[in-house]
Amino acid sequence: MAEEKSKRKSEVETQLLAKVSDTISAINSAKNVDDVVLALYSLASLIFPIDTSSLLGVISERYRDQLKKAESTAVCESELFEIFYQGSAFPTLARFLIYDVASNWLSCIPLTARKLVYDVFFVKGLTIEVVQTVIPPLDRSAGDFHDANAIRSNAERLVELCLLENEGVLHLAREFGACHKFGGSCSALKSAVSRVAQLVASVPDKARIGAQRSLSSDSFFKNITVQLIAGAEERSLK
């Protein structure tokens, strides 16, 4: 049984990596922002339930039939979520979204579409994995082929969205608690907690001068403290 489960997981991860590769290729060859939205939708709809009707109102009419066709073939399966985030598929996609898409396309994507097919990978994902992808770009140089300001500005937006507005630290506490409850390795868990805690604590230092006030040291840690207190109160009631 364990061997079959492992084989199935490996097969699904291979399929997800192939889908991520197809999505990246489609975006790299995109001629129009609607091509980018459709490519992201084709992947996002496998992982999350997507409100397709909202997308129909923000893409060009000539692309709507393609969106409806993609919707008809989309199958959101719960097993894909965990494999997507705990394997190589999410880090591969996240790097592309944070560097390439943020540099070349994000400012062109309508806000509704951005929320549904771009932000969703970070806001609705496993926070433990998300934190490790959105915080490092805060102070990292972009390289010759990327827009450093666009990347860092978007990383700040994602950190604010995921950690503060979406109470990401509270989600982290729950996810780490679940890892412990279901038999995660104690040493591995401690290492992961330490690594993620150091990343979260580094946010105010990594954020640019003039970034959102919510990322300043006093405001950021005040918000984090409130979430930690809420998490402690939540655990005490169980």
Buried (B, 14 or more C-beta within 10 A) or exposed (E): EEEEEEEEBEEBBEBBBEBBBEBBEBBEEBEBBBBBBBBBBBBBBBBBEBEBEEBBEBBEEEBBEBBEEBBEEBEEEEEBBEBBBBBEBBBBBBBBBBBBBBBBBBEEBBEBBBBBBBBBBBBBBBBBBBBBBBBBBBBBEBEEEBBBEBBBBBBBBBBBBBBBEBBBBBBBBBBBBEBEEEEEEEEEEEEBBEEBBEBBBBBBEBBBEEBBEBBBEEBBBEBBEEBBEBBEEEEEEE
